[in-house]
Amino acid sequence: MLGSVAIIGVTLAVTTGEETWHGVARFGVWALALLLVLEFLRISLEGLGLLILVNGTQDKKITLTEALELTLEGYFISQLIPISAAGVPYQSFLLTRKGVRAGWATALVLVKGFIPSVFFFFVLLGTIIMAVLGWKGSAASFTFLKVVGPLSALPICFVVSVLVIMLRFPELFDRLIDSIAAILARCLRGRAADRVERLRIEMENESHIFREALSTLGRRKRWVLARGAIFVVLAYIAEFMIGLTILRGFGYRGPTMGPVILQCLLKPILNASPTPGSVAIGEGGYIGFFAAYLPSHFIGIALVMWRTVLYFLPMSVGGLLVAKRIRFAGRGRTGSGPGDTPE
């Protein structure tokens, strides 16, 4: 988080001028309100997607409030630990506390995580086709697309390839895991080698459970999968509308499709970032995104709005929920005094 603040601070210092404050004054209260509404919509849609996937496949049900809490707490955890997928084991753990089977809890959260990659894959294919057919756009946006497109293809194709191999060729997937684990075991010694072996067994077990869960959803619960996928994809579209609203607030009046597509291609890069909360990668990516559509004096303040609405606000709420959960868990273990009922 400190790295993110430092990058934003430097960007503000370099780009802020008198024109910046005139633009901020013209941004409009309606645009600020719309940013908050879109963020609430994004969180709600993602929570609804999780709610549908869990309640449509499990005897133990969760409420919408619990789904929203799980989503917000996952945001907080992903800001603390490298790679945004760090929220997956935490959300799986919380689902098991609600009575969901451990393997299914992990599988359902993974299914929710794989849905955007499939969506981004089709966006990437559509963008390539549109570019070949002569898609019109500004020179700056095309320059950004030439950088982001190939970088985005790497994580998207990797995730989709793993998904296809895992589902269609499970024995090949197990052999690949065994081969990678064997190479690492030869390079490592002692406890590190033991951890690799435990991780290999865990990955194979989880892949089987994930495959079972996805097969069940695809064959017997396909409408549950479809409804959950729709809400998850809509959550990402709401996220990309936040970036578009910032552009509109600072005077961009061009087409909607271009900025949304560029954010679709940028998102997989941020998700694959090895830094907590995609620090530095996120700032760098959105500096390029805003520079493709806005004058330079708006880039820093636009970056502040983007990071605050999409990361700092949900992270703060998620942190409060995690702290509340830890406090109640501690009270349940130790008791807090006569007359209190341990939870």
C-alpha positions as CSV (number, residue, x, y, z in Angstrom):
1,M,0.0,0.0,0.0
2,L,2.9,2.4,0.8
3,G,4.3,1.7,-2.6
4,S,1.0,2.6,-4.2
5,V,0.8,5.8,-2.3
6,A,4.4,6.7,-3.3
7,I,3.7,6.1,-7.0
8,I,0.5,8.1,-6.8
9,G,2.3,10.9,-5.0
10,V,5.1,11.1,-7.6
11,T,2.5,11.1,-10.4
12,L,0.5,13.9,-8.8
13,A,3.6,16.0,-8.3
14,V,4.7,15.6,-12.0
15,T,1.2,16.0,-13.6
16,T,-0.7,18.4,-11.4
17,G,-1.1,22.0,-12.5
18,E,-3.6,24.8,-12.6
19,E,-5.6,23.0,-15.3
20,T,-5.9,20.0,-13.0
21,W,-7.9,22.0,-10.3
22,H,-10.1,23.6,-12.9
23,G,-10.9,20.0,-14.1
24,V,-11.6,18.8,-10.6
25,A,-14.0,21.7,-10.1
26,R,-15.9,20.7,-13.2
27,F,-15.8,17.0,-12.4
28,G,-19.3,17.2,-10.9
29,V,-20.9,15.8,-7.8
30,W,-23.0,13.5,-10.0
31,A,-19.8,11.8,-11.3
32,L,-18.5,11.3,-7.8
33,A,-21.8,9.9,-6.7
34,L,-21.8,7.6,-9.7
35,L,-18.4,6.3,-8.9
36,L,-19.6,5.2,-5.4
37,V,-22.8,3.7,-6.8
38,L,-20.8,1.7,-9.4
39,E,-18.4,0.4,-6.7
40,F,-21.3,-0.7,-4.5
41,L,-22.9,-2.3,-7.6
42,R,-19.6,-4.1,-8.4
43,I,-19.3,-5.6,-4.9
44,S,-23.0,-6.5,-4.8
45,L,-22.9,-8.3,-8.2
46,E,-19.8,-10.2,-7.2
47,G,-21.4,-11.2,-3.9
48,L,-24.6,-12.3,-5.8
49,G,-22.4,-14.4,-8.1
50,L,-20.9,-16.2,-5.1
51,L,-24.3,-16.5,-3.4
52,I,-25.8,-18.2,-6.5
53,L,-22.9,-20.7,-6.9
54,V,-23.0,-21.7,-3.2
55,N,-26.7,-21.9,-2.6
56,G,-27.4,-23.5,-5.9
57,T,-25.0,-26.4,-5.1
58,Q,-25.0,-26.8,-1.3
59,D,-27.5,-27.9,1.3
60,K,-25.9,-25.3,3.7
61,K,-27.0,-21.9,2.5
62,I,-25.4,-18.5,3.0
63,T,-27.2,-15.1,3.1
64,L,-26.6,-12.2,0.8
65,T,-25.0,-10.3,3.8
66,E,-22.6,-13.2,4.3
67,A,-21.7,-13.3,0.6
68,L,-21.0,-9.6,0.6
69,E,-18.8,-9.9,3.8
70,L,-16.9,-12.8,2.2
71,T,-16.3,-10.6,-0.9
72,L,-15.1,-7.6,1.0
73,E,-12.8,-9.6,3.3
74,G,-11.4,-11.3,0.2
75,Y,-10.5,-7.8,-1.2
76,F,-8.7,-6.9,2.0
77,I,-6.7,-10.2,2.1
78,S,-5.7,-9.8,-1.6
79,Q,-4.3,-6.3,-0.8
80,L,-2.0,-7.8,1.8
81,I,-0.6,-10.9,0.1
82,P,1.0,-11.0,-3.4
83,I,-1.2,-12.1,-6.3
84,S,-4.9,-11.2,-6.2
85,A,-5.8,-14.9,-5.9
86,A,-4.7,-14.8,-2.3
87,G,-8.3,-14.2,-1.3
88,V,-9.2,-17.6,-2.6
89,P,-8.0,-19.8,0.3
90,Y,-9.4,-17.2,2.8
91,Q,-12.9,-17.2,1.2
92,S,-12.8,-21.0,1.0
93,F,-11.9,-21.2,4.7
94,L,-14.8,-18.9,5.6
95,L,-17.2,-21.0,3.5
96,T,-16.2,-24.1,5.3
97,R,-17.1,-22.3,8.6
98,K,-20.6,-21.9,7.1
99,G,-20.9,-25.6,6.6
100,V,-19.8,-26.0,3.0
101,R,-17.6,-29.0,2.3
102,A,-13.9,-28.0,2.2
103,G,-13.2,-29.3,-1.3
104,W,-16.4,-27.8,-2.7
105,A,-15.7,-24.5,-1.0
106,T,-12.3,-24.2,-2.7
107,A,-13.8,-25.4,-6.0
108,L,-16.7,-22.9,-6.0
109,V,-14.3,-20.0,-5.3
110,L,-12.0,-21.2,-8.0
111,V,-14.9,-21.5,-10.4
112,K,-15.8,-17.9,-9.6
113,G,-12.2,-17.0,-10.3
114,F,-12.0,-18.8,-13.6
115,I,-15.1,-17.2,-15.1
116,P,-13.5,-13.8,-15.8
117,S,-10.5,-15.5,-17.5
118,V,-12.9,-17.2,-20.0
119,F,-14.7,-13.8,-20.5
120,F,-11.4,-12.0,-21.1
121,F,-10.3,-14.7,-23.5
122,F,-13.3,-14.0,-25.7
123,V,-12.8,-10.3,-25.4
124,L,-9.2,-10.8,-26.5
125,L,-10.3,-12.8,-29.6
126,G,-13.0,-10.2,-30.4
127,T,-10.4,-7.4,-30.1
128,I,-8.0,-9.2,-32.5
129,I,-10.8,-9.7,-35.0
130,M,-11.9,-6.0,-34.7
131,A,-8.3,-4.9,-35.2
132,V,-7.9,-7.0,-38.3
133,L,-11.2,-5.6,-39.7
134,G,-10.0,-2.0,-39.1
135,W,-11.3,-1.0,-35.7
136,K,-11.0,2.8,-35.4
137,G,-9.5,4.5,-32.4
138,S,-7.0,7.2,-31.3
139,A,-3.3,6.8,-31.9
140,A,-2.7,6.8,-28.1
141,S,-5.3,4.1,-27.5
142,F,-3.8,1.9,-30.3
143,T,-0.3,2.3,-28.8
144,F,-1.6,1.2,-25.4
145,L,-3.4,-1.7,-27.0
146,K,-0.2,-2.9,-28.7
147,V,1.5,-3.0,-25.3
148,V,-1.4,-4.4,-23.2
149,G,-2.7,-6.9,-25.8
150,P,0.3,-9.2,-26.0
151,L,1.0,-9.0,-22.2
152,S,-2.7,-9.8,-21.5
153,A,-2.6,-12.8,-23.8
154,L,0.0,-14.5,-21.6
155,P,-2.0,-14.9,-18.4
156,I,-5.3,-15.4,-20.3
157,C,-4.0,-18.2,-22.5
158,F,-2.2,-19.8,-19.5
159,V,-5.3,-19.9,-17.4
160,V,-7.6,-21.1,-20.2
161,S,-5.0,-23.8,-21.2
162,V,-4.8,-25.0,-17.6
163,L,-8.6,-25.1,-17.4
164,V,-8.8,-27.1,-20.7
165,I,-6.1,-29.6,-19.7
166,M,-7.5,-30.0,-16.2
167,L,-11.0,-30.8,-17.6
168,R,-10.3,-32.6,-20.8
169,F,-7.0,-34.4,-20.0
170,P,-6.9,-34.9,-16.2
171,E,-4.1,-37.6,-16.4
172,L,-2.0,-35.2,-18.5
173,F,-2.5,-32.5,-15.9
174,D,-1.4,-34.8,-13.1
175,R,1.7,-35.8,-15.0
176,L,2.5,-32.1,-15.6
177,I,2.2,-31.5,-11.9
178,D,4.3,-34.5,-11.0
179,S,7.0,-33.4,-13.5
180,I,7.2,-29.9,-12.2
181,A,7.3,-31.2,-8.6
182,A,10.1,-33.7,-9.5
183,I,12.2,-30.9,-11.0
184,L,11.7,-28.7,-7.9
185,A,12.4,-31.6,-5.6
186,R,15.8,-32.2,-7.3
187,C,16.7,-28.5,-6.9
188,L,15.5,-28.2,-3.3
189,R,16.4,-30.0,-0.1
190,G,15.0,-30.5,3.4
191,R,11.8,-28.8,4.4
192,A,11.5,-27.0,1.0
193,A,11.4,-30.3,-0.8
194,D,8.8,-31.6,1.7
195,R,6.6,-28.6,1.1
196,V,6.8,-29.1,-2.6
197,E,5.6,-32.7,-2.2
198,R,2.8,-31.7,0.1
199,L,1.8,-29.0,-2.4
200,R,1.9,-31.5,-5.3
201,I,-0.5,-33.8,-3.4
202,E,-2.8,-30.9,-2.5
203,M,-2.9,-29.6,-6.1
204,E,-3.8,-33.0,-7.5
205,N,-6.5,-33.5,-4.9
206,E,-7.9,-30.0,-5.4
207,S,-7.9,-30.3,-9.2
208,H,-10.0,-33.5,-8.9
209,I,-12.5,-31.8,-6.6
210,F,-12.5,-28.7,-8.9
211,R,-13.1,-30.9,-11.9
212,E,-15.9,-32.7,-10.2
213,A,-17.5,-29.4,-9.1
214,L,-17.3,-27.9,-12.6
215,S,-18.6,-31.1,-14.2
216,T,-21.5,-31.1,-11.8
217,L,-22.2,-27.5,-12.5
218,G,-21.9,-28.0,-16.2
219,R,-24.1,-31.0,-16.4
220,R,-26.7,-30.9,-13.6
221,K,-26.4,-27.3,-12.5
222,R,-25.7,-25.5,-15.7
223,W,-28.2,-22.8,-15.1
224,V,-26.7,-22.2,-11.7
225,L,-23.3,-21.8,-13.4
226,A,-24.7,-19.6,-16.1
227,R,-26.5,-17.3,-13.6
228,G,-23.4,-17.1,-11.4
229,A,-21.2,-16.4,-14.4
230,I,-23.5,-13.6,-15.6
231,F,-23.3,-11.8,-12.2
232,V,-19.5,-12.2,-12.0
233,V,-19.0,-10.8,-15.5
234,L,-21.4,-7.9,-14.8
235,A,-19.3,-7.1,-11.7
236,Y,-16.2,-6.7,-13.9
237,I,-18.2,-4.5,-16.3
238,A,-19.3,-2.3,-13.4
239,E,-15.6,-2.1,-12.4
240,F,-14.6,-1.0,-15.9
241,M,-17.4,1.6,-15.9
242,I,-15.7,3.2,-13.0
243,G,-12.7,3.9,-15.2
244,L,-15.0,5.2,-18.0
245,T,-16.8,7.5,-15.5
246,I,-13.5,9.0,-14.5
247,L,-12.7,9.7,-18.1
248,R,-16.2,11.2,-18.7
249,G,-15.8,13.4,-15.6
250,F,-12.6,14.9,-17.0
251,G,-14.0,15.6,-20.4
252,Y,-13.6,12.5,-22.5
253,R,-16.5,12.3,-25.0
254,G,-15.4,9.5,-27.3
255,P,-16.8,6.0,-27.7
256,T,-17.5,3.8,-24.7
257,M,-16.3,0.5,-26.2
258,G,-12.6,1.4,-26.5
259,P,-11.9,2.2,-22.9
260,V,-13.9,-0.8,-21.7
261,I,-12.0,-3.2,-24.0
262,L,-8.7,-1.8,-22.9
263,Q,-9.5,-2.3,-19.3
264,C,-10.7,-5.9,-20.0
265,L,-7.3,-6.6,-21.5
266,L,-5.4,-4.8,-18.7
267,K,-7.3,-6.6,-15.9
268,P,-5.6,-10.1,-16.4
269,I,-2.2,-8.4,-16.1
270,L,-3.2,-6.8,-12.8
271,N,-4.6,-10.1,-11.5
272,A,-1.4,-11.9,-12.4
273,S,0.7,-9.2,-10.7
274,P,3.2,-10.7,-8.1
275,T,2.7,-7.6,-5.9
276,P,0.0,-7.2,-3.2
277,G,-3.0,-5.4,-4.7
278,S,-1.1,-5.2,-8.0
279,V,0.9,-2.3,-6.5
280,A,3.1,-0.6,-9.2
281,I,1.7,-2.8,-12.0
282,G,-1.8,-1.3,-11.4
283,E,-0.6,2.2,-11.2
284,G,1.6,1.8,-14.3
285,G,-1.2,0.2,-16.2
286,Y,-3.7,2.9,-15.4
287,I,-1.3,5.7,-16.0
288,G,-1.0,4.4,-19.5
289,F,-4.8,3.9,-19.8
290,F,-5.6,7.4,-18.6
291,A,-2.8,8.9,-20.8
292,A,-4.5,7.3,-23.8
293,Y,-7.6,9.4,-23.3
294,L,-6.9,12.4,-21.1
295,P,-4.6,15.4,-21.1
296,S,-1.5,14.8,-19.0
297,H,-2.6,17.2,-16.2
298,F,-5.5,14.9,-15.3
299,I,-3.5,11.6,-15.1
300,G,-2.5,11.9,-11.5
301,I,-5.8,12.9,-10.1
302,A,-7.6,10.3,-12.2
303,L,-5.2,7.7,-10.8
304,V,-6.1,8.8,-7.2
305,M,-9.8,8.4,-7.9
306,W,-9.4,5.0,-9.5
307,R,-7.2,3.6,-6.7
308,T,-9.4,5.1,-3.9
309,V,-12.7,3.9,-5.3
310,L,-11.6,0.4,-6.5
311,Y,-9.1,-0.5,-3.8
312,F,-8.8,1.7,-0.7
313,L,-12.5,1.9,0.1
314,P,-13.3,-1.8,-0.2
315,M,-10.0,-2.6,1.5
316,S,-10.9,-0.4,4.5
317,V,-14.3,-2.0,4.9
318,G,-12.9,-5.5,4.4
319,G,-10.2,-4.8,7.0
320,L,-12.9,-3.7,9.5
321,L,-14.8,-7.0,8.9
322,V,-11.7,-9.1,9.3
323,A,-10.8,-7.3,12.5
324,K,-14.4,-7.9,13.8
325,R,-14.2,-11.6,12.8
326,I,-10.8,-12.0,14.6
327,R,-12.1,-10.2,17.7
328,F,-15.2,-12.4,17.9
329,A,-13.1,-15.5,17.3
330,G,-10.8,-14.5,20.2
331,R,-13.7,-13.9,22.4
332,G,-15.2,-17.3,21.6
333,R,-11.9,-19.0,22.6
334,T,-11.2,-17.2,25.8
335,G,-14.5,-15.8,26.9
336,S,-14.9,-12.2,27.9
337,G,-16.3,-12.4,31.4
338,P,-19.1,-13.8,33.5
339,G,-22.4,-14.0,31.7
340,D,-20.9,-13.9,28.2
341,T,-21.7,-16.6,25.8
342,P,-18.7,-17.8,23.8
343,E,-19.3,-17.8,20.0
